[in-house]
Amino acid sequence: MPARADIAAAQDDFSADKRRGAVRPGRLGREIATEQRLADTAQRIDLIRTDWGNRDFSLQELLTRAGRKTKRGHVQPMAYVTARKALGVRAHIIKIKAGRDRARIRRMENQA
C-alpha cells in the first residue's frame, strides 16, 4: 500500500499539471462524443432526405422515421428544427405561406 506522502505528492503533481494546462480531463472524450453525435444525426437525416419534399409523407411520419430509439424502447422523433436546419423548409409549406401572404395582402387592399 502506498504511503500517505506518496499519495500527497501525486496529488500535488496532478494539481500543478492541471494549473499549467497539461491535464484537461474529458476534453478528448467530449470531442469524440461530439463527432459521434453529429455523424449519427447526419445518418438519420439521410433516412428522410429523399422524402422530405414529398407531400405523401406527413411531417410527423418523417421525423419519427429519423428518430432515435430510447432505452425504454420507444422512438423519440427527431426535432423539426434539426431536420429543417439540414434539409430546409419543405416545398409545399413555402407554397402555403406564400398563398397566405397573398391573401393577407388582398384583404388589406380590400379594406383600404
MMTF fields as JSON, N, C-alpha, C and O atoms, coordinates in Angstrom:
{
  "mmtfVersion": "1.0.0",
  "mmtfProducer": "UNKNOWN",
  "numBonds": 447,
  "numAtoms": 448,
  "numGroups": 112,
  "numChains": 1,
  "numModels": 1,
  "chainsPerModel": [1],
  "groupsPerChain": [112],
  "chainIdList": ["A"],
  "bondAtomList": [4, 2, 8, 6, 12, 10, 16, 14, 20, 18, 24, 22, 28, 26, 32, 30, 36, 34, 40, 38, 44, 42, 48, 46, 52, 50, 56, 54, 60, 58, 64, 62, 68, 66, 72, 70, 76, 74, 80, 78, 84, 82, 88, 86, 92, 90, 96, 94, 100, 98, 104, 102, 108, 106, 112, 110, 116, 114, 120, 118, 124, 122, 128, 126, 132, 130, 136, 134, 140, 138, 144, 142, 148, 146, 152, 150, 156, 154, 160, 158, 164, 162, 168, 166, 172, 170, 176, 174, 180, 178, 184, 182, 188, 186, 192, 190, 196, 194, 200, 198, 204, 202, 208, 206, 212, 210, 216, 214, 220, 218, 224, 222, 228, 226, 232, 230, 236, 234, 240, 238, 244, 242, 248, 246, 252, 250, 256, 254, 260, 258, 264, 262, 268, 266, 272, 270, 276, 274, 280, 278, 284, 282, 288, 286, 292, 290, 296, 294, 300, 298, 304, 302, 308, 306, 312, 310, 316, 314, 320, 318, 324, 322, 328, 326, 332, 330, 336, 334, 340, 338, 344, 342, 348, 346, 352, 350, 356, 354, 360, 358, 364, 362, 368, 366, 372, 370, 376, 374, 380, 378, 384, 382, 388, 386, 392, 390, 396, 394, 400, 398, 404, 402, 408, 406, 412, 410, 416, 414, 420, 418, 424, 422, 428, 426, 432, 430, 436, 434, 440, 438, 444, 442],
  "bondOrderList": [1, 1, 1, 1, 1, 1, 1, 1, 1, 1, 1, 1, 1, 1, 1, 1, 1, 1, 1, 1, 1, 1, 1, 1, 1, 1, 1, 1, 1, 1, 1, 1, 1, 1, 1, 1, 1, 1, 1, 1, 1, 1, 1, 1, 1, 1, 1, 1, 1, 1, 1, 1, 1, 1, 1, 1, 1, 1, 1, 1, 1, 1, 1, 1, 1, 1, 1, 1, 1, 1, 1, 1, 1, 1, 1, 1, 1, 1, 1, 1, 1, 1, 1, 1, 1, 1, 1, 1, 1, 1, 1, 1, 1, 1, 1, 1, 1, 1, 1, 1, 1, 1, 1, 1, 1, 1, 1, 1, 1, 1, 1],
  "groupList": [{"groupName": "MET", "atomNameList": ["N", "CA", "C", "O"], "elementList": ["N", "C", "C", "O"], "formalChargeList": [0, 0, 0, 0], "bondAtomList": [1, 0, 2, 1, 3, 2], "bondOrderList": [1, 1, 2], "singleLetterCode": "M", "chemCompType": "L-PEPTIDE LINKING"}, {"groupName": "PRO", "atomNameList": ["N", "CA", "C", "O"], "elementList": ["N", "C", "C", "O"], "formalChargeList": [0, 0, 0, 0], "bondAtomList": [1, 0, 2, 1, 3, 2], "bondOrderList": [1, 1, 2], "singleLetterCode": "P", "chemCompType": "L-PEPTIDE LINKING"}, {"groupName": "ALA", "atomNameList": ["N", "CA", "C", "O"], "elementList": ["N", "C", "C", "O"], "formalChargeList": [0, 0, 0, 0], "bondAtomList": [1, 0, 2, 1, 3, 2], "bondOrderList": [1, 1, 2], "singleLetterCode": "A", "chemCompType": "L-PEPTIDE LINKING"}, {"groupName": "ARG", "atomNameList": ["N", "CA", "C", "O"], "elementList": ["N", "C", "C", "O"], "formalChargeList": [0, 0, 0, 0], "bondAtomList": [1, 0, 2, 1, 3, 2], "bondOrderList": [1, 1, 2], "singleLetterCode": "R", "chemCompType": "L-PEPTIDE LINKING"}, {"groupName": "ASP", "atomNameList": ["N", "CA", "C", "O"], "elementList": ["N", "C", "C", "O"], "formalChargeList": [0, 0, 0, 0], "bondAtomList": [1, 0, 2, 1, 3, 2], "bondOrderList": [1, 1, 2], "singleLetterCode": "D", "chemCompType": "L-PEPTIDE LINKING"}, {"groupName": "ILE", "atomNameList": ["N", "CA", "C", "O"], "elementList": ["N", "C", "C", "O"], "formalChargeList": [0, 0, 0, 0], "bondAtomList": [1, 0, 2, 1, 3, 2], "bondOrderList": [1, 1, 2], "singleLetterCode": "I", "chemCompType": "L-PEPTIDE LINKING"}, {"groupName": "GLN", "atomNameList": ["N", "CA", "C", "O"], "elementList": ["N", "C", "C", "O"], "formalChargeList": [0, 0, 0, 0], "bondAtomList": [1, 0, 2, 1, 3, 2], "bondOrderList": [1, 1, 2], "singleLetterCode": "Q", "chemCompType": "L-PEPTIDE LINKING"}, {"groupName": "PHE", "atomNameList": ["N", "CA", "C", "O"], "elementList": ["N", "C", "C", "O"], "formalChargeList": [0, 0, 0, 0], "bondAtomList": [1, 0, 2, 1, 3, 2], "bondOrderList": [1, 1, 2], "singleLetterCode": "F", "chemCompType": "L-PEPTIDE LINKING"}, {"groupName": "SER", "atomNameList": ["N", "CA", "C", "O"], "elementList": ["N", "C", "C", "O"], "formalChargeList": [0, 0, 0, 0], "bondAtomList": [1, 0, 2, 1, 3, 2], "bondOrderList": [1, 1, 2], "singleLetterCode": "S", "chemCompType": "L-PEPTIDE LINKING"}, {"groupName": "LYS", "atomNameList": ["N", "CA", "C", "O"], "elementList": ["N", "C", "C", "O"], "formalChargeList": [0, 0, 0, 0], "bondAtomList": [1, 0, 2, 1, 3, 2], "bondOrderList": [1, 1, 2], "singleLetterCode": "K", "chemCompType": "L-PEPTIDE LINKING"}, {"groupName": "GLY", "atomNameList": ["N", "CA", "C", "O"], "elementList": ["N", "C", "C", "O"], "formalChargeList": [0, 0, 0, 0], "bondAtomList": [1, 0, 2, 1, 3, 2], "bondOrderList": [1, 1, 2], "singleLetterCode": "G", "chemCompType": "PEPTIDE LINKING"}, {"groupName": "VAL", "atomNameList": ["N", "CA", "C", "O"], "elementList": ["N", "C", "C", "O"], "formalChargeList": [0, 0, 0, 0], "bondAtomList": [1, 0, 2, 1, 3, 2], "bondOrderList": [1, 1, 2], "singleLetterCode": "V", "chemCompType": "L-PEPTIDE LINKING"}, {"groupName": "LEU", "atomNameList": ["N", "CA", "C", "O"], "elementList": ["N", "C", "C", "O"], "formalChargeList": [0, 0, 0, 0], "bondAtomList": [1, 0, 2, 1, 3, 2], "bondOrderList": [1, 1, 2], "singleLetterCode": "L", "chemCompType": "L-PEPTIDE LINKING"}, {"groupName": "GLU", "atomNameList": ["N", "CA", "C", "O"], "elementList": ["N", "C", "C", "O"], "formalChargeList": [0, 0, 0, 0], "bondAtomList": [1, 0, 2, 1, 3, 2], "bondOrderList": [1, 1, 2], "singleLetterCode": "E", "chemCompType": "L-PEPTIDE LINKING"}, {"groupName": "THR", "atomNameList": ["N", "CA", "C", "O"], "elementList": ["N", "C", "C", "O"], "formalChargeList": [0, 0, 0, 0], "bondAtomList": [1, 0, 2, 1, 3, 2], "bondOrderList": [1, 1, 2], "singleLetterCode": "T", "chemCompType": "L-PEPTIDE LINKING"}, {"groupName": "TRP", "atomNameList": ["N", "CA", "C", "O"], "elementList": ["N", "C", "C", "O"], "formalChargeList": [0, 0, 0, 0], "bondAtomList": [1, 0, 2, 1, 3, 2], "bondOrderList": [1, 1, 2], "singleLetterCode": "W", "chemCompType": "L-PEPTIDE LINKING"}, {"groupName": "ASN", "atomNameList": ["N", "CA", "C", "O"], "elementList": ["N", "C", "C", "O"], "formalChargeList": [0, 0, 0, 0], "bondAtomList": [1, 0, 2, 1, 3, 2], "bondOrderList": [1, 1, 2], "singleLetterCode": "N", "chemCompType": "L-PEPTIDE LINKING"}, {"groupName": "HIS", "atomNameList": ["N", "CA", "C", "O"], "elementList": ["N", "C", "C", "O"], "formalChargeList": [0, 0, 0, 0], "bondAtomList": [1, 0, 2, 1, 3, 2], "bondOrderList": [1, 1, 2], "singleLetterCode": "H", "chemCompType": "L-PEPTIDE LINKING"}, {"groupName": "TYR", "atomNameList": ["N", "CA", "C", "O"], "elementList": ["N", "C", "C", "O"], "formalChargeList": [0, 0, 0, 0], "bondAtomList": [1, 0, 2, 1, 3, 2], "bondOrderList": [1, 1, 2], "singleLetterCode": "Y", "chemCompType": "L-PEPTIDE LINKING"}],
  "groupTypeList": [0, 1, 2, 3, 2, 4, 5, 2, 2, 2, 6, 4, 4, 7, 8, 2, 4, 9, 3, 3, 10, 2, 11, 3, 1, 10, 3, 12, 10, 3, 13, 5, 2, 14, 13, 6, 3, 12, 2, 4, 14, 2, 6, 3, 5, 4, 12, 5, 3, 14, 4, 15, 10, 16, 3, 4, 7, 8, 12, 6, 13, 12, 12, 14, 3, 2, 10, 3, 9, 14, 9, 3, 10, 17, 11, 6, 1, 0, 2, 18, 11, 14, 2, 3, 9, 2, 12, 10, 11, 3, 2, 17, 5, 5, 9, 5, 9, 2, 10, 3, 4, 3, 2, 3, 5, 3, 3, 0, 13, 16, 6, 2],
  "groupIdList": [1, 2, 3, 4, 5, 6, 7, 8, 9, 10, 11, 12, 13, 14, 15, 16, 17, 18, 19, 20, 21, 22, 23, 24, 25, 26, 27, 28, 29, 30, 31, 32, 33, 34, 35, 36, 37, 38, 39, 40, 41, 42, 43, 44, 45, 46, 47, 48, 49, 50, 51, 52, 53, 54, 55, 56, 57, 58, 59, 60, 61, 62, 63, 64, 65, 66, 67, 68, 69, 70, 71, 72, 73, 74, 75, 76, 77, 78, 79, 80, 81, 82, 83, 84, 85, 86, 87, 88, 89, 90, 91, 92, 93, 94, 95, 96, 97, 98, 99, 100, 101, 102, 103, 104, 105, 106, 107, 108, 109, 110, 111, 112],
  "secStructList": [7, 7, 7, 2, 2, 2, 2, 2, 2, 2, 2, 2, 2, 2, 2, 2, 2, 2, 2, 2, 6, 1, 7, 7, 6, 6, 2, 2, 2, 2, 2, 2, 2, 2, 2, 2, 2, 2, 2, 2, 2, 2, 2, 2, 2, 2, 2, 2, 6, 6, 6, 6, 6, 7, 6, 6, 1, 7, 2, 2, 2, 2, 2, 2, 2, 6, 7, 3, 3, 7, 6, 6, 1, 7, 3, 3, 7, 7, 7, 2, 2, 2, 2, 2, 2, 2, 2, 7, 1, 7, 2, 2, 2, 2, 2, 2, 2, 2, 2, 2, 2, 2, 2, 2, 2, 2, 2, 2, 2, 2, 2, 7],
  "xCoordList": [0.846, 0.0, 0.89, 1.856, 0.551, 1.386, 1.303, 0.283, 2.372, 2.418, 1.639, 1.423, 1.229, 0.472, 1.282, 0.732, 2.545, 3.408, 3.426, 3.424, 3.445, 3.435, 2.123, 2.123, 1.022, -0.293, -0.379, -0.866, 0.097, 0.069, 0.937, 0.557, 2.088, 2.98, 2.332, 2.435, 1.663, 0.985, -0.149, -0.343, -0.894, -1.976, -1.421, -1.999, -0.304, 0.308, 0.795, 0.639, 1.384, 1.839, 0.657, 0.728, -0.425, -1.609, -2.177, -2.544, -2.253, -2.78, -1.909, -2.421, -0.589, 0.318, 0.139, 0.097, 0.034, -0.189, -1.497, -1.583, -2.507, -3.82, -3.763, -4.319, -3.09, -2.947, -2.172, -2.465, -1.204, -0.371, -1.104, -0.692, -2.169, -2.934, -2.505, -2.971, -1.62, -1.14, -2.181, -2.173, -3.071, -4.089, -5.453, -5.81, -6.189, -7.547, -8.473, -8.77, -8.933, -9.765, -11.059, -11.748, -11.369, -12.631, -12.611, -13.565, -11.58, -11.567, -11.609, -12.419, -10.757, -10.737, -12.036, -12.57, -12.534, -13.787, -14.947, -15.818, -14.973, -16.041, -15.981, -17.012, -14.77, -14.629, -15.07, -15.725, -14.71, -15.11, -16.624, -17.248, -17.214, -18.661, -19.389, -20.424, -18.863, -19.474, -19.429, -20.418, -18.293, -18.185, -19.16, -19.795, -19.28, -20.203, -21.645, -22.43, -22.003, -23.374, -23.71, -24.796, -22.773, -23.014, -23.102, -23.914, -22.279, -22.34, -23.664, -24.251, -24.132, -25.416, -26.558, -27.455, -26.527, -27.57, -27.545, -28.598, -26.368, -26.256, -26.797, -27.449, -26.53, -27.032, -28.56, -29.213, -29.135, -30.588, -31.234, -32.352, -30.564, -31.066, -31.137, -32.08, -30.14, -30.122, -31.315, -31.716, -31.892, -33.056, -34.292, -35.166, -34.362, -35.559, -35.273, -36.185, -34.044, -33.667, -34.488, -34.951, -34.676, -35.369, -36.858, -37.463, -37.455, -38.893, -39.25, -40.43, -38.283, -38.546, -39.508, -40.374, -39.365, -40.235, -41.515, -42.343, -41.703, -42.861, -44.053, -43.965, -45.154, -46.342, -47.059, -47.897, -46.742, -47.402, -47.015, -47.73, -45.9, -45.438, -45.677, -45.291, -46.315, -46.54, -45.238, -44.291, -45.221, -44.032, -43.74, -42.59, -44.784, -44.596, -44.039, -43.194, -44.51, -44.028, -42.54, -41.786, -42.125, -40.72, -39.844, -38.775, -40.296, -39.497, -39.411, -38.392, -40.466, -40.429, -39.476, -38.752, -39.479, -38.576, -37.112, -36.262, -36.837, -35.467, -35.175, -34.108, -36.106, -35.956, -34.933, -34.37, -34.716, -33.734, -34.464, -35.353, -34.082, -34.705, -34.136, -32.921, -35.017, -34.584, -34.334, -34.612, -33.812, -33.531, -34.808, -34.779, -35.902, -37.173, -37.876, -38.906, -37.328, -37.858, -38.735, -39.07, -39.124, -39.933, -39.025, -37.848, -39.581, -38.801, -39.04, -40.18, -37.959, -38.019, -37.849, -36.779, -38.89, -38.77, -37.648, -37.294, -37.112, -36.108, -36.779, -37.946, -36.07, -36.596, -36.772, -35.921, -37.874, -38.141, -37.046, -36.651, -36.559, -35.519, -34.262, -33.62, -33.911, -32.732, -32.929, -32.034, -34.087, -34.365, -34.421, -33.876, -35.073, -35.186, -33.816, -33.537, -32.973, -31.632, -30.815, -30.046, -30.986, -30.219, -30.842, -30.125, -32.186, -32.865, -33.614, -34.035, -33.788, -34.544, -36.033, -36.467, -36.795, -38.242, -38.844, -38.416, -39.831, -40.479, -41.159, -41.729, -41.101, -41.547, -43.008, -43.36, -43.872, -45.297, -45.61, -46.604, -44.801, -45.009, -44.689, -45.357, -43.668, -43.337, -44.494, -44.824, -45.112, -46.253, -47.439, -48.121, -47.69, -48.805, -48.586, -49.512, -47.377, -47.084, -47.203, -47.68, -46.77, -46.882, -48.349, -48.722, -49.185, -50.617, -51.245, -52.092, -50.853, -51.367, -50.947, -51.733, -49.702, -49.231, -50.018, -50.388, -50.277, -51.058, -52.475, -53.004, -53.084, -54.434, -54.438, -55.369, -53.427, -53.35, -53.231, -53.855, -52.428, -52.265, -53.583, -53.962, -54.292, -55.59, -56.59, -57.32, -56.622, -57.543, -57.22, -58.128, -55.943, -55.542, -55.909, -56.326, -55.751, -56.099, -57.623, -58.076, -58.401, -59.863, -60.376, -61.391, -59.677, -60.118, -59.809, -60.488, -58.804, -58.405, -59.318, -59.104],
  "yCoordList": [-1.182, 0.0, 1.243, 1.321, 2.244, 3.442, 4.27, 4.295, 4.916, 5.755, 7.037, 7.444, 7.652, 8.907, 9.98, 10.786, 9.995, 11.003, 10.823, 11.805, 9.568, 9.299, 9.757, 10.343, 9.488, 9.905, 11.423, 11.991, 12.08, 13.549, 14.136, 15.126, 13.541, 14.036, 13.862, 14.745, 12.729, 12.507, 13.51, 14.014, 13.8, 14.786, 16.171, 16.919, 16.523, 17.83, 17.937, 18.98, 16.858, 16.861, 17.036, 17.8, 16.321, 16.422, 17.838, 18.392, 18.427, 19.796, 20.785, 21.69, 20.617, 21.519, 21.365, 22.36, 20.133, 19.902, 20.518, 21.078, 20.407, 20.948, 22.468, 23.059, 23.105, 24.568, 25.013, 26.059, 24.239, 24.545, 24.311, 24.819, 23.558, 23.265, 21.984, 21.679, 21.22, 19.988, 18.887, 17.974, 18.963, 17.929, 18.576, 19.525, 18.07, 18.566, 17.378, 16.87, 16.93, 15.727, 15.933, 16.941, 14.961, 14.984, 15.717, 15.603, 16.456, 17.246, 16.339, 16.554, 15.346, 14.446, 13.648, 13.443, 13.206, 12.463, 13.297, 12.78, 14.576, 15.465, 15.629, 15.622, 15.776, 15.948, 14.688, 14.774, 13.536, 12.277, 12.11, 11.701, 12.424, 12.303, 13.252, 12.889, 14.448, 15.412, 14.877, 14.966, 14.325, 13.762, 12.615, 12.512, 11.763, 10.628, 11.104, 10.569, 12.101, 12.617, 13.253, 13.039, 14.036, 14.67, 13.637, 13.782, 12.606, 11.544, 10.79, 10.436, 10.545, 9.861, 10.704, 10.18, 11.999, 12.891, 12.933, 12.903, 13.003, 13.026, 11.733, 11.758, 10.617, 9.329, 9.286, 8.773, 9.817, 9.817, 10.803, 10.565, 11.897, 12.858, 12.19, 12.417, 11.368, 10.684, 9.752, 9.47, 9.267, 8.381, 9.092, 8.455, 10.4, 11.134, 12.13, 12.813, 12.218, 13.231, 13.116, 14.129, 11.905, 11.738, 12.045, 12.489, 11.823, 12.028, 13.371, 13.635, 14.213, 15.461, 16.367, 17.002, 16.431, 17.289, 16.624, 17.272, 15.344, 14.582, 14.834, 14.589, 15.319, 15.618, 14.366, 14.447, 13.207, 11.965, 11.55, 10.774, 12.054, 11.731, 12.921, 14.047, 12.663, 13.75, 14.098, 13.313, 15.278, 15.732, 14.814, 14.449, 14.448, 13.585, 12.219, 11.657, 11.695, 10.4, 10.461, 9.545, 11.534, 11.674, 11.846, 11.243, 12.668, 12.899, 11.643, 11.406, 10.838, 9.578, 8.592, 7.859, 8.576, 7.683, 8.027, 7.141, 9.305, 9.744, 9.769, 10.215, 9.298, 9.356, 8.385, 7.559, 8.517, 7.694, 6.818, 7.281, 5.557, 4.637, 4.891, 4.985, 5.0, 5.274, 3.981, 2.892, 4.108, 2.939, 2.195, 0.982, 2.893, 2.264, 1.601, 0.951, 1.762, 1.044, 1.843, 1.347, 3.063, 3.819, 4.72, 4.897, 5.277, 6.099, 7.568, 8.033, 8.285, 9.736, 10.398, 10.294, 11.087, 11.694, 12.73, 13.332, 12.916, 13.958, 15.318, 15.48, 16.271, 17.618, 18.254, 18.098, 18.968, 19.61, 20.615, 20.746, 21.319, 22.325, 21.677, 22.249, 20.503, 19.795, 19.395, 19.583, 18.849, 18.434, 19.639, 19.598, 20.697, 21.889, 22.527, 23.033, 22.505, 23.077, 22.317, 22.918, 21.008, 20.187, 20.133, 20.09, 20.135, 19.901, 21.107, 21.097, 22.134, 23.303, 23.112, 22.061, 24.123, 24.079, 23.255, 23.353, 22.45, 21.62, 22.512, 23.546, 22.115, 22.954, 23.331, 24.482, 22.402, 22.735, 23.692, 24.416, 23.714, 24.676, 26.086, 27.049, 26.201, 27.502, 28.005, 29.19, 27.099, 27.487, 27.914, 28.886, 27.192, 27.54, 28.928, 29.738, 29.196, 30.507, 31.618, 32.71, 31.339, 32.348, 32.644, 33.797, 31.6, 31.806, 32.614, 33.471, 32.361, 33.137, 34.593, 35.497, 34.816, 36.192, 36.93, 38.091, 36.24, 36.878, 37.199, 38.269, 36.283, 36.506, 37.662, 38.468, 37.76, 38.86, 40.201, 41.182, 40.244, 41.477, 41.863, 43.034, 40.862, 41.147, 41.699, 42.645, 41.104, 41.589, 43.028, 43.841, 43.348, 44.707, 45.695, 46.819, 45.271, 46.137, 46.369, 47.471, 45.325, 45.453, 46.341, 47.022, 46.331, 47.161, 48.627, 49.503, 48.899, 50.298, 51.032, 52.214],
  "zCoordList": [0.0, 0.0, 0.0, 0.759, -0.881, -0.964, 0.322, 1.011, 0.605, 1.802, 1.552, 0.41, 2.628, 2.517, 1.818, 1.068, 2.05, 1.423, -0.089, -0.832, -0.552, -1.992, -2.629, -3.711, -1.96, -2.47, -2.52, -3.497, -1.459, -1.411, -2.518, -3.144, -2.763, -3.82, -5.191, -6.042, -5.408, -6.681, -6.883, -7.989, -5.824, -5.928, -6.213, -7.001, -5.581, -5.832, -7.277, -7.913, -7.793, -9.188, -10.139, -11.102, -9.856, -10.708, -10.662, -11.699, -9.467, -9.328, -10.082, -10.74, -9.991, -10.704, -12.217, -12.94, -12.692, -14.121, -14.588, -15.681, -13.749, -14.104, -14.194, -15.12, -13.231, -13.274, -14.504, -15.083, -14.896, -16.046, -17.359, -18.402, -17.311, -18.522, -19.194, -20.292, -18.559, -19.166, -19.101, -19.927, -18.133, -17.958, -18.166, -17.47, -19.102, -19.348, -19.405, -20.486, -18.257, -18.266, -19.041, -18.881, -19.877, -20.595, -21.912, -22.681, -22.203, -23.439, -24.663, -25.565, -24.703, -25.856, -25.952, -27.042, -24.81, -24.802, -25.313, -26.012, -24.977, -25.447, -26.957, -27.63, -27.489, -28.926, -29.679, -30.717, -29.153, -29.786, -29.719, -30.698, -28.569, -28.408, -29.365, -29.925, -29.554, -30.477, -31.906, -32.635, -32.305, -33.658, -33.857, -34.906, -32.865, -32.971, -33.052, -33.836, -32.253, -32.262, -33.611, -34.151, -34.15, -35.444, -36.569, -37.483, -36.505, -37.516, -37.427, -38.45, -36.202, -36.018, -36.574, -37.233, -36.311, -36.816, -38.344, -38.981, -38.928, -40.392, -40.996, -42.039, -40.349, -40.844, -40.757, -41.666, -39.677, -39.542, -40.505, -40.963, -40.822, -41.816, -43.189, -43.947, -43.503, -44.804, -44.976, -46.105, -43.871, -43.958, -44.514, -45.102, -44.328, -44.771, -45.892, -46.357, -46.321, -47.32, -48.6, -49.125, -49.109, -50.404, -50.294, -51.27, -49.145, -48.986, -48.355, -48.124, -48.075, -47.37, -48.143, -47.542, -49.457, -50.247, -50.707, -51.347, -50.4, -50.857, -49.928, -48.725, -50.48, -49.674, -49.189, -48.291, -49.769, -49.363, -47.948, -47.314, -47.453, -46.108, -45.192, -45.506, -44.058, -43.107, -42.407, -42.376, -41.859, -41.146, -39.959, -39.716, -39.229, -38.066, -38.473, -37.776, -39.586, -40.063, -40.403, -40.074, -41.058, -41.414, -40.182, -40.084, -39.245, -38.039, -37.181, -36.531, -37.171, -36.433, -37.109, -36.435, -38.434, -39.158, -38.864, -38.774, -38.717, -38.433, -36.94, -36.52, -36.15, -34.698, -34.16, -34.878, -32.864, -32.167, -31.161, -30.447, -31.113, -30.169, -28.771, -28.598, -27.782, -26.417, -25.663, -26.165, -24.465, -23.639, -23.267, -23.061, -23.182, -22.814, -23.992, -23.815, -25.182, -26.324, -27.262, -28.337, -26.906, -27.855, -28.697, -28.383, -29.755, -30.674, -30.346, -30.311, -30.11, -29.895, -31.254, -31.853, -31.762, -33.097, -33.138, -32.124, -34.316, -34.497, -34.335, -34.693, -33.812, -33.661, -35.04, -35.916, -35.223, -36.506, -36.841, -38.0, -35.833, -36.061, -36.638, -37.52, -36.153, -36.654, -38.112, -38.936, -38.427, -39.803, -40.739, -41.842, -40.303, -41.147, -41.372, -42.459, -40.36, -40.489, -41.538, -42.289, -41.584, -42.524, -43.913, -44.913, -43.984, -45.261, -45.8, -46.957, -45.003, -45.432, -45.189, -44.719, -45.509, -45.331, -46.456, -47.606, -46.124, -47.151, -48.183, -47.834, -49.449, -50.569, -50.459, -50.719, -50.084, -50.046, -48.894, -48.959, -47.86, -46.77, -47.267, -46.891, -48.109, -48.681, -49.538, -49.507, -50.307, -51.147, -50.294, -50.619, -49.202, -48.314, -47.716, -47.662, -47.276, -46.68, -47.716, -47.408, -48.94, -49.998, -50.286, -50.501, -50.292, -50.504, -49.376, -49.631, -48.16, -47.019, -47.126, -46.842, -47.538, -47.69, -48.763, -48.585, -49.897, -50.96, -50.477, -50.776, -49.736, -49.218, -48.231, -48.233, -47.397, -46.429, -47.151, -46.749, -48.219, -48.986, -49.646, -49.646, -50.218, -50.839, -49.83, -50.127, -48.629, -47.598, -47.219, -47.044, -47.093, -46.731, -47.833, -47.554, -49.089, -50.204, -50.262, -50.574, -49.96, -49.983, -48.85, -48.999, -47.732, -46.585, -46.834, -46.299, -47.629, -47.843, -48.774, -49.044]
}
